[in-house]
């Protein structure tokens, strides 16, 4: 997606035009290994790939002779039944990760390529594009939803559904139970990128209310082994798939290497929704609680009381605004919105004809503060990089 922002709020854009350049690979070199081919090297057209390690879901390859420009690496893994495995993460770079590449060379120095799959790997295929084609297409965007590449009517006639959609079941929870069910822990990043970066993790109550919780890490301090305060950088991360979990990643000021410390201390501020109501509008019953929804194929318009407690730009699986078709399946949102619930008037578009609309409203939040004082967790072994829990 390309988003255009106009700084002058008094200017209302009517139409945007541009050219999109697309480059697609049409021919590949293929390198194929089984999980048992450790230290096997396959060479084609001056490029050599060696399988260094294949253990459970972790693959380590080394690549020589790769041109410095214009070559991308594509890795595909399969289980013992030949089923393609989902990618969890990947990382590539010079074999000596701490060396500066020699820019005078026309080919890359030995590349270390790490790849993680969701499942145990039995075979690996590496693809390197040999030939590509480029195309240019005209792109026109207007103020009407769905006009970019797909007509508005097509959005209504071609339904798209939220994958594995589940209706949330909210609870009324006591603030004391929120504190009892919230865990704070010291842990480390096991993903390929930022492997072993220390983190302060927060696990909220495992209930649907947690999707609308607001978390802030404040007054964070790192103490070195000699009692001195350390300089550091932080990065907040909220898992949108597992919405009960949030974390604060701790890094050196220059973001190089792994920061070492004796303890981390601070406070976690939580604004937790202890009471949530869901308004449900249908074509048969379009009005309730002083609000009315107008249904127009894949467009729905809300008019009524101001609702400030919802963020309508969350991903489909967490969005507090949900639309359903005549079969009861949840429809995906089109990337379009006019107005906002916080103004008491809004229009939303969905992929398919809408029969019912649900809006979640947070009735009450409580502000909680939870202090922590934690030691760093042990380093994760390299062979556990990105590993699911079963490994």
C-alpha positions in Angstrom: 0.0 0.0 0.0 1.1 3.6 -0.7 -0.3 6.2 1.6 -0.1 9.9 0.7 -0.2 12.6 3.4 -1.0 16.2 2.6 0.3 18.6 5.2 -2.2 21.4 4.5 -5.4 20.2 6.2 -7.4 22.7 4.2 -6.6 20.9 0.9 -8.9 18.0 0.2 -7.4 15.6 -2.4 -9.8 14.5 -5.2 -7.7 12.3 -7.4 -4.1 10.8 -7.4 -2.4 9.3 -10.4 1.0 7.5 -10.8 3.0 4.8 -12.3 3.7 1.5 -10.5 6.9 -0.4 -11.6 6.7 -4.1 -11.1 9.6 -6.6 -11.5 8.8 -10.3 -11.6 11.2 -13.3 -11.8 10.4 -15.6 -14.7 13.3 -18.1 -14.6 15.1 -19.6 -11.5 18.2 -21.6 -10.6 17.1 -24.4 -8.3 19.2 -26.0 -5.5 17.7 -29.0 -3.7 18.8 -30.7 -0.5 17.5 -33.3 1.9 17.9 -32.8 5.6 20.6 -35.4 5.6 22.8 -33.6 3.1 25.0 -31.9 5.7 28.1 -30.3 4.1 26.9 -31.1 0.6 27.6 -28.4 -1.9 25.7 -27.8 -5.1 27.0 -25.4 -7.8 25.4 -23.8 -10.8 26.6 -20.9 -13.0 29.3 -19.9 -10.5 27.1 -19.9 -7.5 27.6 -22.6 -4.8 25.3 -23.4 -1.9 26.4 -25.6 1.0 24.0 -27.1 3.6 25.7 -26.6 6.9 23.0 -27.6 9.3 19.4 -28.8 9.2 17.9 -29.6 12.7 14.2 -29.7 13.4 12.9 -26.4 12.0 16.3 -24.7 11.7 18.2 -24.5 8.4 21.7 -23.0 7.9 23.1 -22.6 4.4 26.3 -20.9 3.1 26.3 -19.3 -0.3 29.3 -18.4 -2.5 29.5 -16.5 -5.8 26.2 -14.6 -5.4 26.3 -11.4 -7.5 26.3 -8.3 -5.3 23.3 -6.8 -7.1 20.1 -8.2 -8.6 19.9 -11.6 -7.0 17.4 -12.5 -4.4 17.3 -15.7 -2.4 14.1 -17.7 -2.0 14.0 -20.7 0.4 11.2 -23.3 0.5 11.1 -26.1 3.0 9.0 -29.3 3.2 8.1 -31.9 5.8 8.6 -35.6 5.3 5.2 -35.9 3.6 6.2 -33.3 1.0 4.0 -30.6 2.5 5.3 -27.0 2.2 6.2 -25.5 5.6 5.3 -22.0 6.6 8.2 -19.6 7.1 8.8 -18.3 10.6 11.8 -16.1 10.0 15.0 -15.7 8.0 18.3 -13.8 8.1 21.2 -13.5 5.8 24.5 -11.6 5.9 28.3 -12.1 5.6 29.6 -15.3 7.1 31.6 -13.1 9.5 28.7 -11.0 10.8 31.0 -8.5 12.3 33.1 -7.8 9.2 32.7 -5.0 6.7 32.0 -6.3 3.2 34.6 -5.6 0.5 32.8 -3.2 -1.8 35.4 -3.7 -4.5 34.1 -7.2 -5.3 31.5 -7.9 -7.9 30.1 -10.8 -5.9 29.1 -11.2 -2.3 31.6 -12.7 0.1 30.3 -16.0 1.7 26.7 -15.5 2.7 25.4 -17.1 5.9 21.7 -17.8 5.4 19.5 -18.9 8.3 15.9 -20.0 7.8 13.2 -21.1 10.2 10.1 -23.1 9.4 6.9 -23.9 11.3 7.5 -27.6 11.5 10.3 -30.2 11.1 12.2 -29.8 7.9 12.8 -32.9 5.6 13.9 -31.2 2.4 15.0 -27.7 1.2 14.8 -25.9 -2.1 16.7 -22.7 -2.8 15.7 -20.6 -5.8 17.8 -17.7 -7.3 16.2 -15.7 -10.1 18.0 -16.0 -13.4 15.8 -13.7 -15.5 13.2 -11.1 -14.6 10.7 -9.0 -16.5 9.6 -5.5 -15.7 6.2 -3.9 -16.2 4.7 -0.5 -15.6 1.0 0.0 -14.8 -1.0 3.2 -14.3 -2.5 3.6 -10.9 -5.4 5.9 -10.2 -6.9 6.6 -6.8 -10.0 8.6 -6.0 -11.8 9.5 -2.9 -14.3 6.6 -3.4 -13.4 3.3 -1.7 -12.4 0.4 -3.9 -11.5 2.5 -7.0 -7.8 1.6 -6.9 -7.5 -1.5 -9.1 -10.9 -2.9 -8.1 -14.2 -1.2 -8.7 -16.5 -0.4 -5.8 -19.1 -2.9 -7.0 -16.5 -5.7 -7.2 -15.8 -5.2 -3.5 -19.5 -6.0 -2.8 -19.7 -8.9 -5.2 -16.4 -10.7 -4.3 -16.6 -11.4 -0.6 -13.4 -11.9 1.4 -13.5 -13.4 4.9 -11.5 -13.1 8.0 -9.4 -16.2 8.4 -10.2 -18.3 11.6 -12.5 -15.6 12.8 -13.9 -16.1 16.3 -16.4 -13.9 18.1 -14.9 -12.4 21.3 -16.4 -13.4 24.6 -15.9 -10.5 27.0 -16.0 -10.7 30.8 -16.5 -8.3 33.7 -13.3 -8.7 35.7 -12.2 -7.4 39.1 -9.1 -5.1 39.0 -7.6 -7.3 41.7 -8.0 -10.4 39.4 -6.3 -8.5 36.6 -3.2 -8.0 38.8 -3.3 -11.6 40.0 -3.5 -12.9 36.4 -0.8 -10.6 35.0 2.7 -12.0 34.8 5.9 -10.0 34.3 9.1 -11.9 33.4 12.6 -11.5 32.1 13.1 -13.3 28.8 15.0 -13.2 25.5 14.1 -12.9 21.9 14.4 -16.3 20.1 13.6 -14.9 16.6 16.3 -14.7 13.9 16.4 -11.0 14.0 17.6 -9.7 17.3 18.3 -13.2 18.6 19.0 -13.3 22.4 18.0 -9.6 22.8 16.8 -9.3 26.5 13.2 -8.4 27.0 10.8 -7.6 29.8 7.6 -9.5 28.9 4.1 -8.9 30.1 1.4 -11.5 29.9 -2.1 -10.2 30.6 -5.1 -12.3 31.6 -5.9 -14.8 28.9 -9.3 -13.3 28.1 -10.6 -11.3 25.2 -10.7 -8.1 27.2 -6.9 -8.0 26.9 -7.1 -7.1 23.2 -8.1 -3.5 24.2 -5.6 -3.1 27.1 -3.1 -0.3 26.9 0.4 -0.9 28.2 3.2 1.5 28.9 6.7 0.7 30.3 7.9 3.6 32.4 10.9 4.5 34.6 13.0 1.7 33.1 16.5 1.4 34.6 19.3 -1.1 33.8 22.0 -1.7 36.4 25.4 -3.1 35.5 27.2 -5.8 37.5 29.1 -3.0 39.4 26.0 -1.2 40.3 26.2 1.5 37.7 23.3 2.7 35.6 23.6 1.8 32.0 22.7 3.7 28.9 20.4 1.8 26.6 17.6 1.9 24.0 14.2 0.3 24.2 11.6 -0.9 21.7 8.0 -1.7 22.5 6.4 -4.7 20.8 2.7 -5.9 21.0 1.8 -9.2 19.6 -1.3 -8.7 17.5 -1.9 -12.4 17.1 -1.4 -13.3 20.7 -2.9 -10.0 22.0 -2.4 -10.9 25.7 1.4 -10.5 25.4 3.5 -7.4 25.2 7.2 -6.8 25.7 10.0 -4.2 26.0 13.2 -5.0 24.2 16.4 -3.8 25.7 19.4 -2.8 23.5 22.7 -1.1 23.6 22.7 2.6 22.7 24.3 1.9 19.3 22.0 -1.1 18.8 25.0 -3.4 18.3 25.6 -6.6 20.1 23.7 -7.8 23.1 23.4 -5.6 26.2 24.6 -7.1 29.4 23.2 -6.0 32.8 22.7 -7.3 36.3 19.1 -6.2 36.8 16.3 -4.3 35.1 13.8 -2.3 37.1 10.8 -0.2 36.3 7.0 0.1 36.3 4.4 -1.2 33.9 1.3 1.0 33.6 -1.8 -0.8 32.4 -5.1 0.7 31.4 -7.3 -2.4 31.5 -10.9 -2.7 30.2 -12.8 -4.4 32.9 -16.2 -4.0 31.3 -17.0 -4.2 27.5 -20.3 -4.2 25.7 -21.0 -5.2 22.1 -23.6 -3.4 20.1 -25.1 -5.5 17.3 -27.0 -3.9 14.4 -28.8 -5.9 11.7 -30.9 -4.9 8.7 -33.9 -6.0 10.6 -32.9 -4.0 13.7 -30.6 -1.2 12.6 -31.1 1.0 15.7 -30.1 0.6 19.3 -28.7 2.6 22.3 -29.4 5.9 20.5 -27.5 4.9 17.3 -28.5 3.8 13.8 -26.6 1.9 11.1 -27.5 2.2 7.5 -26.7 -0.8 5.3 -25.9 -0.3 1.6 -24.4 -3.5 0.2 -20.8 -3.5 1.4 -21.0 0.0 2.9 -22.3 0.6 6.4 -22.8 4.0 7.9 -23.0 4.7 11.7 -24.8 7.7 13.2 -25.3 8.3 16.8 -23.5 8.8 20.1 -19.8 9.5 20.2 -17.7 6.3 20.8 -14.1 7.1 21.8 -13.0 3.8 23.2 -12.4 1.9 20.0 -9.6 1.9 17.4 -11.2 1.0 14.0 -7.8 0.7 12.3 -6.8 -2.5 14.2 -6.3 -5.6 12.0 -9.4 -7.6 11.2 -8.8 -10.3 13.9 -8.8 -7.6 16.6 -10.9 -4.8 15.1 -13.8 -3.7 17.4 -15.9 -3.2 14.3 -17.0 -6.5 12.7 -19.3 -7.1 9.7 -21.0 -10.3 8.8 -22.7 -11.5 5.6 -26.0 -13.4 5.3 -24.2 -16.7 6.1 -22.9 -15.3 9.4 -19.2 -15.2 8.2 -17.1 -12.3 9.2 -16.1 -10.0 6.3 -12.7 -8.4 5.8 -12.5 -4.6 5.9 -11.7 -2.6 2.8 -8.9 -0.1 3.6 -11.4 2.8 3.6 -13.1 4.8 6.3 -14.9 8.1 6.2 -15.4 10.0 9.5 -15.0 8.2 12.8 -16.9 6.8 15.7 -15.2 9.4 17.9 -17.2 12.0 15.9 -20.5 10.2 16.1 -20.6 9.5 12.4 -18.6 7.1 10.3 -18.8 5.0 7.1 -17.0 1.7 6.6 -16.5 -0.6 3.6 -16.2 -4.4 3.6 -15.4 -7.1 1.1 -19.0 -8.4 0.6 -22.6 -7.5 1.3 -23.1 -6.7 5.0 -26.1 -8.1 6.9 -25.0 -7.4 10.4 -22.5 -5.0 12.2 -21.0 -5.3 15.6 -19.2 -2.6 17.5 -17.3 -3.2 20.8 -17.5 -0.4 23.4 -15.2 -0.2 26.5 -17.5 0.8 29.3 -14.8 1.1 32.0 -11.0 1.0 32.3 -8.9 0.8 35.4 -5.4 2.2 35.7 -2.9 -0.2 37.3 0.8 0.1 38.1 3.0 -3.0 38.5 6.7 -2.5 39.5 9.3 -5.1 38.5 13.0 -5.8 39.5 14.3 -8.6 37.4 17.6 -10.3 36.5 18.4 -11.1 32.9 17.3 -14.6 31.7 19.9 -17.1 30.5 21.1 -16.9 26.9 19.3 -19.1 24.4 21.5 -21.8 22.7 22.0 -21.1 18.9 20.3 -24.3 17.9 17.1 -23.1 19.5 16.9 -20.0 17.4 13.3 -19.4 16.4 12.3 -22.8 17.6 8.7 -23.5 18.5 8.2 -24.8 22.0 8.0 -28.5 20.9 11.7 -28.3 19.9 
